[in-house]
Structure formats: structure tokens, C-alpha cells
Amino acid sequence: MAELDVKAVSRFVRISPRKVQILVDTVKGKPVEKGLYILKFMPQKAAAIVEKIVRSAVANAEQRAGVDVDALIIKNITADQGPSLKRFSARARGRGTQIIKRTSHITVTLAEKSF
């Protein structure tokens, strides 16, 4: 049986990629149901964002014929850097300091568990 990968991508998310990468390893390689359960009870802002993208990937899998949604595992989650928003903040003595607001491109890949 050929292995089918299902993807969901969220681009330009206003969170630093580093904050997403920290929690990604906790759910990578786990079944989807267990991964969603773990993400639901994590206190980080990134957990809610990743949970939404995983649910989107599951919905994409339901649209594809021949995919058993109950046998899906989280194959990979990547958080790549998107464009940064650059802002300035006023400082003492007429100076300015740059504030960099980072964005992320988050990709979730699901695969069917091979028995």
C-alpha cells in the first residue's frame, strides 16, 4: 500500500517560529487524536495555533478517498520563518530602537499508520 501524506499549511502567522518549534517535538510521531489531546491542554499560545492546523489537516484527509482518519499519525510539523514586521520605538535622547515582529509558516504533515 502506497503511503499517502496529507498536508495543511498556515502562512504568515504572527508568532515567532522559535516558540512553535519548542512545542512541536511533543506531538511529532504521535497519533492525531493523542496529539490533539496534548495540544489542547498546553498553556502556550502556539499550542492553540498548531491544534487548529492539525484539525485542518484532518479535514483535508477526510476529503481524500481511501484515507482512514482514525489511523493517521502526525508525521511532521515544521515552523519556518516568514517575513518580519519592522517597527520603531522611541528611546531616550531622540533615538529609536528597532522592534522586529516575527511571523511563521507552519506546515503539518499527516500520514497513515502502517500496520
Secondary structure, 3 states (H helix, E strand, C coil): CCCCEEEEEEEEECCCHHHHHHHHHHHCCCEHHHHHHHHHCCCCHHHHHHHHHHHHHHHHHHHCCCCCHHHEEEEEEEEEECCCEEEEEECHHHCEEEEEECCEEEEEEEEECCC
